[in-house]
Amino acid sequence: MYRTHTCGALRKADVGQPVTLSGWVHRRRDLGGLIFIDLRDRYGLTQVVFHPEEVSNFGIAELLKYEYIVKVTGHVVARTAETVNADIETGEVELSATDIEILSQAKPMPFEIFETTKGQEEEELRLKYRFLELRRERLKDNMIFRNKMISHIRTYMEDRDFLDIATPILTVSSPEGARDFLVPSRIHPGKFYALPQAPQQYKQLLMVAGFDRYYQIAPCMRDEDPRADRSPGEFYQLDCEVSFMEPGEFFDLMEPLFVELTEHVAGKRVKQRPFPRIPFKECMERYGSDRPDLRFDLEIQDVSEWGTATDFKVFNAAEHVQALVIPGGETFSRKEIDDEFTAVAVRARAKGLAWLKFAGGAFDGTIKKFFTDEQLNSLQQVLDVKEPCIIFFAADTWEISLKALGAVRDVVGDKQGLKNPDMIAWAWIVDFPMYEKNEQTGKIDFGHNPFSLPQGGMDALETKNPLDILAHQYDIIANGLELSSGAVRNKDPEVMYKAFDLAGYGKKQVDEKFGHMIDAFEFGAPPHCGFAPGIERLVMLLRNEPNIRAVMAFPKNQKAEEPMMGSPGEVDDAQLKELGIELRKEK
């Protein structure tokens, strides 16, 4: 028997019991013949003491090194009051060893796992030895939390009559927003499967089949560039679809899941219940983002009427002038304003960031000279400025001016400590535009999922400016993260043809790519809607992790490579020949 207990199990009630433990040597201390080790497994730590006169093979204890795996037999003894370790759950007892066996030796580590560097080594090295980095407490706890969260999700969904139905991993290439990963077919030379970007079409077909409540912890593969909240290659999502529900009913059904994950699984607090439901346009105009962090209440204000009436050319020539009042911001230095706030506004495509400080009942700042006292008094009234503050201004198009101040608002949240790490501010963002204009081509394109139902149906598609049409599209957001997009689905073939037509796709193109969907809908499709929250993003949110790689067991690096396994890798000529593929040699 390798163990009778885990390394986190022993308590004072076990004193006197014979015990066998197995685990890793977490720490070793030699006190002049008396040897102590902390023995570790995923459940915790237990201190083991080796007395020369009590251990039959004491010489082995003298050979133990960091991260050796050992089996220890002995009996549980109580620690003296002065040696109790209150920092660990087993801290009131220790194991007095009578026998030890080395199960596996460990060569010197490529980096210190626990003691010295605290995980600051080069990422490439850590990912190459990810199996060692996963021994670290933070990553280990993230993996355990992820498992606990998914278990809770499954229980929640199945208690509400959702069916877990697997969908194909090998499917067909489809224009769904990202590049597909292609898999060549040996049986059908010259043809390719595609890995699913999401089970979007399959879950809609399951609604047509009559499975009115479907879910799946679904793998999704997208060939897209990495970023902090996006994994290059693969990720997982809670894929979910329901029939015969209005969006409001669906929100009411799913909100308690996120409350339970927040409060019962993560031990955090939900800011507001029910979750706010904010139209996209209103959200942008208040917060400068369609996924704002609502843990704090700073809101943007439109001062276009005031700004265009002044002689300041930056303002009076702009389509829109927006302002963000930051109480306490009058203490920001010029360097902070330039290096932090202006920099993020420029990255959001603003030409710059204007500002005024208000303190002691008066305005100050480099642009003050462009305004009369009357105009400044009017600004104070418009913005209801009473306390010391700084006012940031962005003057540009509607979108750029708002997004610039939205980016500034986010930095302010960090800088002023407004983002409570123990609070989750959930919200639904609704009424997204159905279409948007492609800035490169000037053409109309879908704003989000092309299968979303346009508000107003066929009448809206035939009579409205496409850019004015709203979709039955929604996102669930929290703390500045978009967790999921969702929508009421378009199930009417004629409405679908018209929706694609406005985006420049002819009937023939739609039939080629989505003919199976059209065909299915013509056999009778119930009204249906759904969404697909990202599993990794949920873990990031609930564990306060800034990077998605910290919540995945074996992630890719920023170049979409996995240094440990060496993927992507080359294959031999025989494999290529069998698939009918010949690689072109680049000069």
Secondary structure as UniProt FT lines:
FT   TURN            7..8
FT   HELIX           12..14
FT   TURN            15..16
FT   STRAND          18..31
FT   TURN            32..33
FT   STRAND          34..41
FT   TURN            42..43
FT   STRAND          44..50
FT   TURN            52..54
FT   TURN            56..57
FT   HELIX           58..63
FT   TURN            66..67
FT   STRAND          69..78
FT   HELIX           81..83
FT   TURN            86..87
FT   TURN            89..92
FT   STRAND          93..104
FT   TURN            118..119
FT   HELIX           123..128
FT   HELIX           130..133
FT   TURN            134..135
FT   HELIX           137..159
FT   TURN            160..161
FT   STRAND          163..164
FT   STRAND          182..184
FT   TURN            189..190
FT   STRAND          192..194
FT   HELIX           200..208
FT   TURN            209..210
FT   STRAND          213..223
FT   TURN            228..229
FT   STRAND          233..243
FT   HELIX           247..260
FT   HELIX           261..265
FT   STRAND          269..270
FT   STRAND          277..279
FT   HELIX           280..287
FT   TURN            294..295
FT   STRAND          300..302
FT   HELIX           304..308
FT   HELIX           313..316
FT   STRAND          320..327
FT   HELIX           329..331
FT   HELIX           334..336
FT   HELIX           337..342
FT   HELIX           343..347
FT   TURN            348..349
FT   STRAND          354..359
FT   TURN            360..361
FT   STRAND          362..364
FT   TURN            366..367
FT   HELIX           368..370
FT   HELIX           373..383
FT   STRAND          389..396
FT   HELIX           398..415
FT   TURN            416..417
FT   TURN            421..422
FT   STRAND          423..424
FT   STRAND          426..430
FT   STRAND          435..437
FT   TURN            439..441
FT   STRAND          444..446
FT   TURN            450..451
FT   TURN            455..456
FT   HELIX           457..463
FT   HELIX           466..468
FT   STRAND          470..471
FT   STRAND          473..478
FT   TURN            479..480
FT   STRAND          481..489
FT   HELIX           493..502
FT   TURN            503..504
FT   HELIX           507..521
FT   TURN            522..523
FT   STRAND          528..531
FT   HELIX           535..543
FT   HELIX           548..551
FT   TURN            558..559
FT   TURN            563..566
FT   HELIX           573..579
//
